[in-house]
Each structure stands twice: as C-alpha cells, then as structure tokens.
Amino acid sequence: MRSPRAWLEVVLDANNEAGARAHLAALLHSPLGVYVAQTAFVHGAMRVQLDIAPEDIDFTMHTLISSVPQATIGALRPRIVSRGA
C-alpha cells in the first residue's frame, strides 16, 4: 500500500515577477522540480504547491533550503483524494 501524499505550500518572495520566476526556475531545476504540482504568481510572490510523500519530508526541507534559501515554507497538509475520481 502506498503512503498517503501531502501538500507542502512554499512562497518564493522577490522584488518583482522576474525575480520570483528566477526563484521558480531554480526550484524547477533542483531535485524538487518533480514535486511541483501547482504555481501561481499572487501579490508579488510565486506560490508553489509541492506534492510529496511523508517519507520525503526531510529530503524536501533540506533540498528546498539549500536550493532556494529565499523560500518561505508554509503549511504541510494531507492530500485528500476523492474515491470517485
């Protein structure tokens, strides 16, 4: 049986949209790029949602801090999937 997945919210702050996109490019080219599920530029910041397995949390945090130290790490929430889908 597979482990339940989780959403990790990350905010990539920058002075402008170009800076936020540069931070996003760094994240996408890191080993965490495969975990990126959704991105949105909102109020001067790039919001990123990572889809991770619970056993990858340590790796994700370490890699995120070393790859994009400007990132603000947000909430870790369980990913709930509807059975009908």
PyMOL Python script that loads the backbone (N, CA, C, O; Angstrom):
from pymol import cmd

cmd.read_pdbstr("""\
ATOM      1  N   MET A   1       0.841  -1.183   0.000  1.00  0.00           N
ATOM      2  CA  MET A   1       0.000   0.000   0.000  1.00  0.00           C
ATOM      3  C   MET A   1       0.883   1.242   0.000  1.00  0.00           C
ATOM      4  O   MET A   1       1.865   1.312   0.739  1.00  0.00           O
ATOM      5  N   ARG A   2       0.534   2.215  -0.825  1.00  0.00           N
ATOM      6  CA  ARG A   2       1.312   3.439  -0.929  1.00  0.00           C
ATOM      7  C   ARG A   2       1.044   4.362   0.249  1.00  0.00           C
ATOM      8  O   ARG A   2      -0.057   4.386   0.799  1.00  0.00           O
ATOM      9  N   SER A   3       2.063   5.118   0.626  1.00  0.00           N
ATOM     10  CA  SER A   3       1.907   6.111   1.685  1.00  0.00           C
ATOM     11  C   SER A   3       1.001   7.236   1.201  1.00  0.00           C
ATOM     12  O   SER A   3       0.996   7.559   0.013  1.00  0.00           O
ATOM     13  N   PRO A   4       0.232   7.839   2.113  1.00  0.00           N
ATOM     14  CA  PRO A   4      -0.583   8.982   1.717  1.00  0.00           C
ATOM     15  C   PRO A   4       0.323  10.155   1.336  1.00  0.00           C
ATOM     16  O   PRO A   4       1.392  10.337   1.918  1.00  0.00           O
ATOM     17  N   ARG A   5      -0.103  10.929   0.375  1.00  0.00           N
ATOM     18  CA  ARG A   5       0.671  12.075  -0.078  1.00  0.00           C
ATOM     19  C   ARG A   5       0.308  13.299   0.752  1.00  0.00           C
ATOM     20  O   ARG A   5      -0.702  13.308   1.456  1.00  0.00           O
ATOM     21  N   ALA A   6       1.144  14.334   0.662  1.00  0.00           N
ATOM     22  CA  ALA A   6       0.899  15.573   1.392  1.00  0.00           C
ATOM     23  C   ALA A   6       1.209  16.758   0.482  1.00  0.00           C
ATOM     24  O   ALA A   6       2.028  16.657  -0.431  1.00  0.00           O
ATOM     25  N   TRP A   7       0.541  17.883   0.746  1.00  0.00           N
ATOM     26  CA  TRP A   7       0.813  19.137   0.057  1.00  0.00           C
ATOM     27  C   TRP A   7       1.720  19.977   0.945  1.00  0.00           C
ATOM     28  O   TRP A   7       1.462  20.111   2.141  1.00  0.00           O
ATOM     29  N   LEU A   8       2.767  20.538   0.379  1.00  0.00           N
ATOM     30  CA  LEU A   8       3.622  21.491   1.087  1.00  0.00           C
ATOM     31  C   LEU A   8       3.544  22.808   0.344  1.00  0.00           C
ATOM     32  O   LEU A   8       3.867  22.885  -0.841  1.00  0.00           O
ATOM     33  N   GLU A   9       3.113  23.845   1.046  1.00  0.00           N
ATOM     34  CA  GLU A   9       2.999  25.170   0.446  1.00  0.00           C
ATOM     35  C   GLU A   9       4.309  25.925   0.629  1.00  0.00           C
ATOM     36  O   GLU A   9       4.886  25.933   1.717  1.00  0.00           O
ATOM     37  N   VAL A  10       4.770  26.557  -0.441  1.00  0.00           N
ATOM     38  CA  VAL A  10       6.017  27.316  -0.425  1.00  0.00           C
ATOM     39  C   VAL A  10       5.755  28.646  -1.119  1.00  0.00           C
ATOM     40  O   VAL A  10       5.062  28.693  -2.136  1.00  0.00           O
ATOM     41  N   VAL A  11       6.311  29.732  -0.570  1.00  0.00           N
ATOM     42  CA  VAL A  11       6.198  31.047  -1.194  1.00  0.00           C
ATOM     43  C   VAL A  11       7.601  31.508  -1.563  1.00  0.00           C
ATOM     44  O   VAL A  11       8.506  31.522  -0.728  1.00  0.00           O
ATOM     45  N   LEU A  12       7.766  31.883  -2.822  1.00  0.00           N
ATOM     46  CA  LEU A  12       9.042  32.382  -3.319  1.00  0.00           C
ATOM     47  C   LEU A  12       8.919  33.894  -3.448  1.00  0.00           C
ATOM     48  O   LEU A  12       8.371  34.397  -4.429  1.00  0.00           O
ATOM     49  N   ASP A  13       9.433  34.620  -2.453  1.00  0.00           N
ATOM     50  CA  ASP A  13       9.343  36.077  -2.437  1.00  0.00           C
ATOM     51  C   ASP A  13      10.418  36.687  -3.321  1.00  0.00           C
ATOM     52  O   ASP A  13      11.520  36.152  -3.442  1.00  0.00           O
ATOM     53  N   ALA A  14      10.085  37.808  -3.931  1.00  0.00           N
ATOM     54  CA  ALA A  14      11.037  38.552  -4.748  1.00  0.00           C
ATOM     55  C   ALA A  14      10.539  39.992  -4.855  1.00  0.00           C
ATOM     56  O   ALA A  14       9.401  40.294  -4.498  1.00  0.00           O
ATOM     57  N   ASN A  15      11.400  40.869  -5.348  1.00  0.00           N
ATOM     58  CA  ASN A  15      11.019  42.270  -5.514  1.00  0.00           C
ATOM     59  C   ASN A  15      10.100  42.491  -6.707  1.00  0.00           C
ATOM     60  O   ASN A  15       9.394  43.497  -6.777  1.00  0.00           O
ATOM     61  N   ASN A  16      10.110  41.546  -7.648  1.00  0.00           N
ATOM     62  CA  ASN A  16       9.279  41.683  -8.839  1.00  0.00           C
ATOM     63  C   ASN A  16       8.986  40.298  -9.410  1.00  0.00           C
ATOM     64  O   ASN A  16       9.511  39.289  -8.940  1.00  0.00           O
ATOM     65  N   GLU A  17       8.139  40.277 -10.432  1.00  0.00           N
ATOM     66  CA  GLU A  17       7.747  38.994 -11.016  1.00  0.00           C
ATOM     67  C   GLU A  17       8.938  38.272 -11.640  1.00  0.00           C
ATOM     68  O   GLU A  17       9.030  37.047 -11.563  1.00  0.00           O
ATOM     69  N   ALA A  18       9.846  39.020 -12.255  1.00  0.00           N
ATOM     70  CA  ALA A  18      11.026  38.391 -12.867  1.00  0.00           C
ATOM     71  C   ALA A  18      11.879  37.693 -11.809  1.00  0.00           C
ATOM     72  O   ALA A  18      12.391  36.599 -12.046  1.00  0.00           O
ATOM     73  N   GLY A  19      12.032  38.317 -10.653  1.00  0.00           N
ATOM     74  CA  GLY A  19      12.789  37.695  -9.566  1.00  0.00           C
ATOM     75  C   GLY A  19      12.110  36.442  -9.046  1.00  0.00           C
ATOM     76  O   GLY A  19      12.766  35.439  -8.766  1.00  0.00           O
ATOM     77  N   ALA A  20      10.781  36.506  -8.918  1.00  0.00           N
ATOM     78  CA  ALA A  20      10.028  35.334  -8.456  1.00  0.00           C
ATOM     79  C   ALA A  20      10.143  34.192  -9.459  1.00  0.00           C
ATOM     80  O   ALA A  20      10.263  33.029  -9.075  1.00  0.00           O
ATOM     81  N   ARG A  21      10.105  34.527 -10.734  1.00  0.00           N
ATOM     82  CA  ARG A  21      10.246  33.490 -11.764  1.00  0.00           C
ATOM     83  C   ARG A  21      11.652  32.892 -11.759  1.00  0.00           C
ATOM     84  O   ARG A  21      11.819  31.708 -12.052  1.00  0.00           O
ATOM     85  N   ALA A  22      12.654  33.690 -11.434  1.00  0.00           N
ATOM     86  CA  ALA A  22      14.024  33.168 -11.327  1.00  0.00           C
ATOM     87  C   ALA A  22      14.121  32.174 -10.168  1.00  0.00           C
ATOM     88  O   ALA A  22      14.775  31.139 -10.293  1.00  0.00           O
ATOM     89  N   HIS A  23      13.474  32.485  -9.043  1.00  0.00           N
ATOM     90  CA  HIS A  23      13.451  31.548  -7.910  1.00  0.00           C
ATOM     91  C   HIS A  23      12.717  30.263  -8.304  1.00  0.00           C
ATOM     92  O   HIS A  23      13.139  29.165  -7.942  1.00  0.00           O
ATOM     93  N   LEU A  24      11.618  30.409  -9.047  1.00  0.00           N
ATOM     94  CA  LEU A  24      10.870  29.235  -9.501  1.00  0.00           C
ATOM     95  C   LEU A  24      11.730  28.385 -10.433  1.00  0.00           C
ATOM     96  O   LEU A  24      11.713  27.158 -10.343  1.00  0.00           O
ATOM     97  N   ALA A  25      12.473  29.022 -11.320  1.00  0.00           N
ATOM     98  CA  ALA A  25      13.353  28.274 -12.228  1.00  0.00           C
ATOM     99  C   ALA A  25      14.389  27.484 -11.439  1.00  0.00           C
ATOM    100  O   ALA A  25      14.682  26.336 -11.772  1.00  0.00           O
ATOM    101  N   ALA A  26      14.948  28.099 -10.388  1.00  0.00           N
ATOM    102  CA  ALA A  26      15.916  27.389  -9.542  1.00  0.00           C
ATOM    103  C   ALA A  26      15.266  26.174  -8.887  1.00  0.00           C
ATOM    104  O   ALA A  26      15.872  25.105  -8.811  1.00  0.00           O
ATOM    105  N   LEU A  27      14.034  26.339  -8.416  1.00  0.00           N
ATOM    106  CA  LEU A  27      13.320  25.229  -7.785  1.00  0.00           C
ATOM    107  C   LEU A  27      13.021  24.122  -8.798  1.00  0.00           C
ATOM    108  O   LEU A  27      13.200  22.941  -8.500  1.00  0.00           O
ATOM    109  N   LEU A  28      12.571  24.501  -9.981  1.00  0.00           N
ATOM    110  CA  LEU A  28      12.229  23.507 -11.003  1.00  0.00           C
ATOM    111  C   LEU A  28      13.449  22.736 -11.499  1.00  0.00           C
ATOM    112  O   LEU A  28      13.328  21.579 -11.901  1.00  0.00           O
ATOM    113  N   HIS A  29      14.618  23.362 -11.474  1.00  0.00           N
ATOM    114  CA  HIS A  29      15.841  22.691 -11.919  1.00  0.00           C
ATOM    115  C   HIS A  29      16.548  21.939 -10.792  1.00  0.00           C
ATOM    116  O   HIS A  29      17.576  21.302 -11.020  1.00  0.00           O
ATOM    117  N   SER A  30      16.005  22.011  -9.590  1.00  0.00           N
ATOM    118  CA  SER A  30      16.544  21.251  -8.461  1.00  0.00           C
ATOM    119  C   SER A  30      15.882  19.869  -8.453  1.00  0.00           C
ATOM    120  O   SER A  30      14.959  19.626  -9.230  1.00  0.00           O
ATOM    121  N   PRO A  31      16.340  18.969  -7.588  1.00  0.00           N
ATOM    122  CA  PRO A  31      15.674  17.660  -7.480  1.00  0.00           C
ATOM    123  C   PRO A  31      14.201  17.767  -7.065  1.00  0.00           C
ATOM    124  O   PRO A  31      13.449  16.806  -7.228  1.00  0.00           O
ATOM    125  N   LEU A  32      13.781  18.915  -6.534  1.00  0.00           N
ATOM    126  CA  LEU A  32      12.383  19.083  -6.112  1.00  0.00           C
ATOM    127  C   LEU A  32      11.454  19.431  -7.266  1.00  0.00           C
ATOM    128  O   LEU A  32      10.237  19.468  -7.086  1.00  0.00           O
ATOM    129  N   GLY A  33      12.002  19.685  -8.438  1.00  0.00           N
ATOM    130  CA  GLY A  33      11.172  20.046  -9.579  1.00  0.00           C
ATOM    131  C   GLY A  33      10.090  19.025  -9.880  1.00  0.00           C
ATOM    132  O   GLY A  33       9.003  19.386 -10.329  1.00  0.00           O
ATOM    133  N   VAL A  34      10.377  17.759  -9.637  1.00  0.00           N
ATOM    134  CA  VAL A  34       9.382  16.707  -9.915  1.00  0.00           C
ATOM    135  C   VAL A  34       8.205  16.749  -8.941  1.00  0.00           C
ATOM    136  O   VAL A  34       7.158  16.164  -9.220  1.00  0.00           O
ATOM    137  N   TYR A  35       8.359  17.427  -7.810  1.00  0.00           N
ATOM    138  CA  TYR A  35       7.290  17.510  -6.818  1.00  0.00           C
ATOM    139  C   TYR A  35       6.355  18.702  -7.042  1.00  0.00           C
ATOM    140  O   TYR A  35       5.305  18.779  -6.404  1.00  0.00           O
ATOM    141  N   VAL A  36       6.711  19.628  -7.932  1.00  0.00           N
ATOM    142  CA  VAL A  36       5.896  20.827  -8.147  1.00  0.00           C
ATOM    143  C   VAL A  36       4.581  20.430  -8.809  1.00  0.00           C
ATOM    144  O   VAL A  36       4.562  19.867  -9.903  1.00  0.00           O
ATOM    145  N   ALA A  37       3.482  20.736  -8.122  1.00  0.00           N
ATOM    146  CA  ALA A  37       2.155  20.376  -8.623  1.00  0.00           C
ATOM    147  C   ALA A  37       1.391  21.586  -9.145  1.00  0.00           C
ATOM    148  O   ALA A  37       0.556  21.459 -10.040  1.00  0.00           O
ATOM    149  N   GLN A  38       1.680  22.773  -8.581  1.00  0.00           N
ATOM    150  CA  GLN A  38       0.925  23.958  -8.970  1.00  0.00           C
ATOM    151  C   GLN A  38       1.745  25.198  -8.646  1.00  0.00           C
ATOM    152  O   GLN A  38       2.458  25.232  -7.643  1.00  0.00           O
ATOM    153  N   THR A  39       1.641  26.224  -9.499  1.00  0.00           N
ATOM    154  CA  THR A  39       2.292  27.505  -9.238  1.00  0.00           C
ATOM    155  C   THR A  39       1.315  28.626  -9.562  1.00  0.00           C
ATOM    156  O   THR A  39       0.437  28.473 -10.412  1.00  0.00           O
ATOM    157  N   ALA A  40       1.476  29.756  -8.878  1.00  0.00           N
ATOM    158  CA  ALA A  40       0.667  30.938  -9.164  1.00  0.00           C
ATOM    159  C   ALA A  40       1.423  32.167  -8.675  1.00  0.00           C
ATOM    160  O   ALA A  40       1.997  32.158  -7.586  1.00  0.00           O
ATOM    161  N   PHE A  41       1.421  33.228  -9.486  1.00  0.00           N
ATOM    162  CA  PHE A  41       2.023  34.493  -9.074  1.00  0.00           C
ATOM    163  C   PHE A  41       0.918  35.342  -8.469  1.00  0.00           C
ATOM    164  O   PHE A  41       0.006  35.776  -9.172  1.00  0.00           O
ATOM    165  N   VAL A  42       1.000  35.582  -7.150  1.00  0.00           N
ATOM    166  CA  VAL A  42      -0.053  36.291  -6.426  1.00  0.00           C
ATOM    167  C   VAL A  42       0.570  37.351  -5.527  1.00  0.00           C
ATOM    168  O   VAL A  42       1.436  37.042  -4.709  1.00  0.00           O
ATOM    169  N   HIS A  43       0.133  38.604  -5.677  1.00  0.00           N
ATOM    170  CA  HIS A  43       0.567  39.708  -4.822  1.00  0.00           C
ATOM    171  C   HIS A  43       2.085  39.794  -4.697  1.00  0.00           C
ATOM    172  O   HIS A  43       2.611  39.925  -3.592  1.00  0.00           O
ATOM    173  N   GLY A  44       2.778  39.721  -5.805  1.00  0.00           N
ATOM    174  CA  GLY A  44       4.223  39.905  -5.803  1.00  0.00           C
ATOM    175  C   GLY A  44       5.038  38.718  -5.348  1.00  0.00           C
ATOM    176  O   GLY A  44       6.238  38.849  -5.107  1.00  0.00           O
ATOM    177  N   ALA A  45       4.418  37.572  -5.227  1.00  0.00           N
ATOM    178  CA  ALA A  45       5.149  36.373  -4.797  1.00  0.00           C
ATOM    179  C   ALA A  45       4.686  35.166  -5.610  1.00  0.00           C
ATOM    180  O   ALA A  45       3.537  35.095  -6.047  1.00  0.00           O
ATOM    181  N   MET A  46       5.593  34.236  -5.800  1.00  0.00           N
ATOM    182  CA  MET A  46       5.272  32.991  -6.501  1.00  0.00           C
ATOM    183  C   MET A  46       4.866  31.963  -5.453  1.00  0.00           C
ATOM    184  O   MET A  46       5.657  31.609  -4.580  1.00  0.00           O
ATOM    185  N   ARG A  47       3.634  31.489  -5.545  1.00  0.00           N
ATOM    186  CA  ARG A  47       3.143  30.451  -4.632  1.00  0.00           C
ATOM    187  C   ARG A  47       3.282  29.110  -5.328  1.00  0.00           C
ATOM    188  O   ARG A  47       2.852  28.937  -6.468  1.00  0.00           O
ATOM    189  N   VAL A  48       3.890  28.161  -4.622  1.00  0.00           N
ATOM    190  CA  VAL A  48       4.167  26.842  -5.189  1.00  0.00           C
ATOM    191  C   VAL A  48       3.588  25.786  -4.261  1.00  0.00           C
ATOM    192  O   VAL A  48       3.714  25.879  -3.040  1.00  0.00           O
ATOM    193  N   GLN A  49       2.962  24.793  -4.846  1.00  0.00           N
ATOM    194  CA  GLN A  49       2.452  23.672  -4.066  1.00  0.00           C
ATOM    195  C   GLN A  49       3.225  22.427  -4.487  1.00  0.00           C
ATOM    196  O   GLN A  49       3.238  22.053  -5.660  1.00  0.00           O
ATOM    197  N   LEU A  50       3.869  21.794  -3.505  1.00  0.00           N
ATOM    198  CA  LEU A  50       4.624  20.569  -3.747  1.00  0.00           C
ATOM    199  C   LEU A  50       3.792  19.377  -3.305  1.00  0.00           C
ATOM    200  O   LEU A  50       3.140  19.424  -2.262  1.00  0.00           O
ATOM    201  N   ASP A  51       3.812  18.323  -4.085  1.00  0.00           N
ATOM    202  CA  ASP A  51       3.100  17.078  -3.789  1.00  0.00           C
ATOM    203  C   ASP A  51       4.155  16.053  -3.377  1.00  0.00           C
ATOM    204  O   ASP A  51       4.883  15.531  -4.220  1.00  0.00           O
ATOM    205  N   ILE A  52       4.232  15.768  -2.074  1.00  0.00           N
ATOM    206  CA  ILE A  52       5.307  14.906  -1.568  1.00  0.00           C
ATOM    207  C   ILE A  52       4.759  13.738  -0.756  1.00  0.00           C
ATOM    208  O   ILE A  52       3.632  13.767  -0.263  1.00  0.00           O
ATOM    209  N   ALA A  53       5.588  12.721  -0.636  1.00  0.00           N
ATOM    210  CA  ALA A  53       5.278  11.586   0.239  1.00  0.00           C
ATOM    211  C   ALA A  53       5.827  11.910   1.628  1.00  0.00           C
ATOM    212  O   ALA A  53       6.862  12.567   1.737  1.00  0.00           O
ATOM    213  N   PRO A  54       5.160  11.464   2.687  1.00  0.00           N
ATOM    214  CA  PRO A  54       5.626  11.759   4.042  1.00  0.00           C
ATOM    215  C   PRO A  54       7.079  11.356   4.287  1.00  0.00           C
ATOM    216  O   PRO A  54       7.794  12.035   5.025  1.00  0.00           O
ATOM    217  N   GLU A  55       7.518  10.262   3.678  1.00  0.00           N
ATOM    218  CA  GLU A  55       8.900   9.830   3.911  1.00  0.00           C
ATOM    219  C   GLU A  55       9.917  10.729   3.208  1.00  0.00           C
ATOM    220  O   GLU A  55      11.119  10.590   3.436  1.00  0.00           O
ATOM    221  N   ASP A  56       9.453  11.646   2.356  1.00  0.00           N
ATOM    222  CA  ASP A  56      10.348  12.572   1.654  1.00  0.00           C
ATOM    223  C   ASP A  56      10.438  13.941   2.319  1.00  0.00           C
ATOM    224  O   ASP A  56      11.097  14.833   1.783  1.00  0.00           O
ATOM    225  N   ILE A  57       9.800  14.133   3.462  1.00  0.00           N
ATOM    226  CA  ILE A  57       9.763  15.455   4.095  1.00  0.00           C
ATOM    227  C   ILE A  57      11.165  15.951   4.447  1.00  0.00           C
ATOM    228  O   ILE A  57      11.488  17.098   4.140  1.00  0.00           O
ATOM    229  N   ASP A  58      12.003  15.140   5.072  1.00  0.00           N
ATOM    230  CA  ASP A  58      13.359  15.575   5.433  1.00  0.00           C
ATOM    231  C   ASP A  58      14.153  15.987   4.200  1.00  0.00           C
ATOM    232  O   ASP A  58      14.774  17.050   4.180  1.00  0.00           O
ATOM    233  N   PHE A  59      14.130  15.144   3.173  1.00  0.00           N
ATOM    234  CA  PHE A  59      14.829  15.448   1.921  1.00  0.00           C
ATOM    235  C   PHE A  59      14.301  16.739   1.309  1.00  0.00           C
ATOM    236  O   PHE A  59      15.076  17.583   0.858  1.00  0.00           O
ATOM    237  N   THR A  60      12.976  16.889   1.296  1.00  0.00           N
ATOM    238  CA  THR A  60      12.356  18.070   0.703  1.00  0.00           C
ATOM    239  C   THR A  60      12.784  19.338   1.424  1.00  0.00           C
ATOM    240  O   THR A  60      13.165  20.314   0.778  1.00  0.00           O
ATOM    241  N   MET A  61      12.729  19.340   2.742  1.00  0.00           N
ATOM    242  CA  MET A  61      13.117  20.525   3.516  1.00  0.00           C
ATOM    243  C   MET A  61      14.585  20.879   3.283  1.00  0.00           C
ATOM    244  O   MET A  61      14.910  22.037   3.021  1.00  0.00           O
ATOM    245  N   HIS A  62      15.462  19.897   3.375  1.00  0.00           N
ATOM    246  CA  HIS A  62      16.896  20.138   3.187  1.00  0.00           C
ATOM    247  C   HIS A  62      17.172  20.694   1.787  1.00  0.00           C
ATOM    248  O   HIS A  62      17.899  21.676   1.637  1.00  0.00           O
ATOM    249  N   THR A  63      16.596  20.070   0.778  1.00  0.00           N
ATOM    250  CA  THR A  63      16.834  20.491  -0.598  1.00  0.00           C
ATOM    251  C   THR A  63      16.227  21.856  -0.871  1.00  0.00           C
ATOM    252  O   THR A  63      16.825  22.665  -1.581  1.00  0.00           O
ATOM    253  N   LEU A  64      15.054  22.124  -0.322  1.00  0.00           N
ATOM    254  CA  LEU A  64      14.407  23.418  -0.509  1.00  0.00           C
ATOM    255  C   LEU A  64      15.253  24.536   0.093  1.00  0.00           C
ATOM    256  O   LEU A  64      15.462  25.569  -0.543  1.00  0.00           O
ATOM    257  N   ILE A  65      15.731  24.338   1.300  1.00  0.00           N
ATOM    258  CA  ILE A  65      16.540  25.358   1.969  1.00  0.00           C
ATOM    259  C   ILE A  65      17.851  25.597   1.231  1.00  0.00           C
ATOM    260  O   ILE A  65      18.303  26.738   1.130  1.00  0.00           O
ATOM    261  N   SER A  66      18.465  24.541   0.716  1.00  0.00           N
ATOM    262  CA  SER A  66      19.734  24.722   0.011  1.00  0.00           C
ATOM    263  C   SER A  66      19.546  25.235  -1.418  1.00  0.00           C
ATOM    264  O   SER A  66      20.414  25.943  -1.927  1.00  0.00           O
ATOM    265  N   SER A  67      18.438  24.897  -2.074  1.00  0.00           N
ATOM    266  CA  SER A  67      18.211  25.311  -3.462  1.00  0.00           C
ATOM    267  C   SER A  67      17.644  26.722  -3.578  1.00  0.00           C
ATOM    268  O   SER A  67      18.062  27.497  -4.439  1.00  0.00           O
ATOM    269  N   VAL A  68      16.696  27.049  -2.714  1.00  0.00           N
ATOM    270  CA  VAL A  68      16.035  28.358  -2.762  1.00  0.00           C
ATOM    271  C   VAL A  68      15.930  28.896  -1.329  1.00  0.00           C
ATOM    272  O   VAL A  68      14.863  28.827  -0.720  1.00  0.00           O
ATOM    273  N   PRO A  69      17.038  29.434  -0.789  1.00  0.00           N
ATOM    274  CA  PRO A  69      17.013  29.892   0.605  1.00  0.00           C
ATOM    275  C   PRO A  69      16.033  31.040   0.852  1.00  0.00           C
ATOM    276  O   PRO A  69      15.682  31.304   2.002  1.00  0.00           O
ATOM    277  N   GLN A  70      15.584  31.728  -0.201  1.00  0.00           N
ATOM    278  CA  GLN A  70      14.621  32.818  -0.055  1.00  0.00           C
ATOM    279  C   GLN A  70      13.197  32.312   0.160  1.00  0.00           C
ATOM    280  O   GLN A  70      12.303  33.105   0.456  1.00  0.00           O
ATOM    281  N   ALA A  71      12.976  31.033   0.019  1.00  0.00           N
ATOM    282  CA  ALA A  71      11.627  30.469   0.118  1.00  0.00           C
ATOM    283  C   ALA A  71      11.091  30.543   1.541  1.00  0.00           C
ATOM    284  O   ALA A  71      11.824  30.372   2.515  1.00  0.00           O
ATOM    285  N   THR A  72       9.802  30.802   1.630  1.00  0.00           N
ATOM    286  CA  THR A  72       9.094  30.730   2.901  1.00  0.00           C
ATOM    287  C   THR A  72       8.304  29.428   2.885  1.00  0.00           C
ATOM    288  O   THR A  72       7.451  29.217   2.023  1.00  0.00           O
ATOM    289  N   ILE A  73       8.597  28.565   3.840  1.00  0.00           N
ATOM    290  CA  ILE A  73       7.944  27.260   3.898  1.00  0.00           C
ATOM    291  C   ILE A  73       6.641  27.402   4.670  1.00  0.00           C
ATOM    292  O   ILE A  73       6.623  27.893   5.799  1.00  0.00           O
ATOM    293  N   GLY A  74       5.568  26.974   4.056  1.00  0.00           N
ATOM    294  CA  GLY A  74       4.247  27.101   4.658  1.00  0.00           C
ATOM    295  C   GLY A  74       3.756  25.801   5.252  1.00  0.00           C
ATOM    296  O   GLY A  74       4.529  24.984   5.755  1.00  0.00           O
ATOM    297  N   ALA A  75       2.461  25.635   5.181  1.00  0.00           N
ATOM    298  CA  ALA A  75       1.796  24.502   5.826  1.00  0.00           C
ATOM    299  C   ALA A  75       2.022  23.191   5.074  1.00  0.00           C
ATOM    300  O   ALA A  75       2.125  23.162   3.847  1.00  0.00           O
ATOM    301  N   LEU A  76       2.096  22.119   5.844  1.00  0.00           N
ATOM    302  CA  LEU A  76       2.123  20.758   5.315  1.00  0.00           C
ATOM    303  C   LEU A  76       0.755  20.164   5.621  1.00  0.00           C
ATOM    304  O   LEU A  76       0.380  20.009   6.784  1.00  0.00           O
ATOM    305  N   ARG A  77       0.004  19.829   4.558  1.00  0.00           N
ATOM    306  CA  ARG A  77      -1.353  19.331   4.736  1.00  0.00           C
ATOM    307  C   ARG A  77      -1.514  17.985   4.051  1.00  0.00           C
ATOM    308  O   ARG A  77      -0.878  17.735   3.027  1.00  0.00           O
ATOM    309  N   PRO A  78      -2.351  17.115   4.596  1.00  0.00           N
ATOM    310  CA  PRO A  78      -2.603  15.841   3.915  1.00  0.00           C
ATOM    311  C   PRO A  78      -3.316  16.091   2.591  1.00  0.00           C
ATOM    312  O   PRO A  78      -4.163  16.978   2.481  1.00  0.00           O
ATOM    313  N   ARG A  79      -2.965  15.309   1.612  1.00  0.00           N
ATOM    314  CA  ARG A  79      -3.632  15.391   0.311  1.00  0.00           C
ATOM    315  C   ARG A  79      -4.794  14.420   0.327  1.00  0.00           C
ATOM    316  O   ARG A  79      -4.602  13.211   0.455  1.00  0.00           O
ATOM    317  N   ILE A  80      -5.979  14.942   0.199  1.00  0.00           N
ATOM    318  CA  ILE A  80      -7.182  14.116   0.242  1.00  0.00           C
ATOM    319  C   ILE A  80      -7.673  13.920  -1.183  1.00  0.00           C
ATOM    320  O   ILE A  80      -7.935  14.885  -1.900  1.00  0.00           O
ATOM    321  N   VAL A  81      -7.793  12.676  -1.578  1.00  0.00           N
ATOM    322  CA  VAL A  81      -8.235  12.328  -2.926  1.00  0.00           C
ATOM    323  C   VAL A  81      -9.620  11.717  -2.831  1.00  0.00           C
ATOM    324  O   VAL A  81      -9.860  10.821  -2.021  1.00  0.00           O
ATOM    325  N   SER A  82     -10.529  12.206  -3.661  1.00  0.00           N
ATOM    326  CA  SER A  82     -11.882  11.634  -3.645  1.00  0.00           C
ATOM    327  C   SER A  82     -11.857  10.257  -4.288  1.00  0.00           C
ATOM    328  O   SER A  82     -11.158  10.042  -5.279  1.00  0.00           O
ATOM    329  N   ARG A  83     -12.597   9.350  -3.742  1.00  0.00           N
ATOM    330  CA  ARG A  83     -12.628   7.962  -4.221  1.00  0.00           C
ATOM    331  C   ARG A  83     -13.312   7.838  -5.577  1.00  0.00           C
ATOM    332  O   ARG A  83     -13.042   6.894  -6.319  1.00  0.00           O
ATOM    333  N   GLY A  84     -14.192   8.775  -5.908  1.00  0.00           N
ATOM    334  CA  GLY A  84     -14.928   8.704  -7.160  1.00  0.00           C
ATOM    335  C   GLY A  84     -14.115   9.095  -8.380  1.00  0.00           C
ATOM    336  O   GLY A  84     -14.549   8.854  -9.507  1.00  0.00           O
ATOM    337  N   ALA A  85     -12.962   9.685  -8.189  1.00  0.00           N
ATOM    338  CA  ALA A  85     -12.162  10.174  -9.328  1.00  0.00           C
ATOM    339  C   ALA A  85     -11.350   9.075  -9.957  1.00  0.00           C
ATOM    340  O   ALA A  85     -10.626   9.317 -10.922  1.00  0.00           O
TER     341      ALA A  85
END
""", "prot")
cmd.dss("prot")
cmd.show_as("cartoon", "prot")
cmd.util.cbc("prot")
cmd.orient("prot")
